[in-house]
């Protein structure tokens, strides 16, 4: 590999972790402060727990940890299973399954594989900047399409444009669903809350590129941040921009503060917007979900904005079922591991 000379083995205890299949840990000048832990994975397909309300049964995650550094990402807790913390380590200690495409192809070729839908982007973004370095997604897309397996991709990364020709080809073979995450239009706030992500304009351009390629592009306008990105005027402006970009449908959901993400987000909130800390504590109480009243208000506001801007019917039920803003339920979800717990309130996919 062309980065062989850049391989380093950490010795400070923070990055040298007991990972199964660890081949080496790498630092490179293009990713200052980041360590990539390259592993040889034994499996690529992850089975979604049977009690989950997710509209798919299988996921693939080429990486763990995410360079997007979203302060609200509720996948943060999963890093603790690796003896890493859910804060800074999640942002800087990235596990890369360098052989994921080859392993996936072998699993998909098994006679027992039933060609069930596979989702990408449920734990960390498959098109985060690390994908530019490792280029894992083309092999994953080809393996899924060649095996006749339908799949979906959820991303914040304009790097997906690179693979649009592959996705066009794949869509001729299997159902392909693409969605972009965009909930913050204010560039200044976006850089505070999602410092490693492309700016809103880049993601609006990505939506346009996807639709220009002949693919539907749903948008997950999640999470809506109380007192920061909500309000009828902001929600209407967001839907207007998404309609102009060519989005096929918009799904809206409130911030979800699962343990792990909750602590990290509240530290950020206290630092950046200390006047909102008390309000957040009241609206979230001791749980992960916003109050029933807030979720019903948000559903009403989003529904009005969708109708106003022509998002009358979802063209892709994959994203509607994940978090239906027309059906906010009052019960809070049960606890569990990872991004795909069983939930009885609208689920916020773990990418956010």
Secondary structure, DSSP 8 states (H G I E B T S, - for coil): -TTGGGEE---SSSS----TTEEEEE--GGGTT-EEEEE--S--EEE--TT---S-SEEE-SEES-TT-BTT-TTGGGGGGGT--TTHHHHHEEEEETTHHHHHHHHHTSTT-----EEESSSS-TTSTHHHHH--HHHHHHHHHHTT--EEEEES-GGGGGGHHHHHHHHTTS-EEEEEE-----HHHHHHHBTTS--HHHHHHHHHHHHHTT--EEEEEEEE-TTTT-SHHHHHHHHHHHHHHT-SEEEEEE----TTHHHHHHHHHHHH-GGGHHHHHHHHTTSSS--HHHHHHHHHHHHHHHHHTT--S-S-HHHHHHS-TT---SS-----SSS----SS----TT-
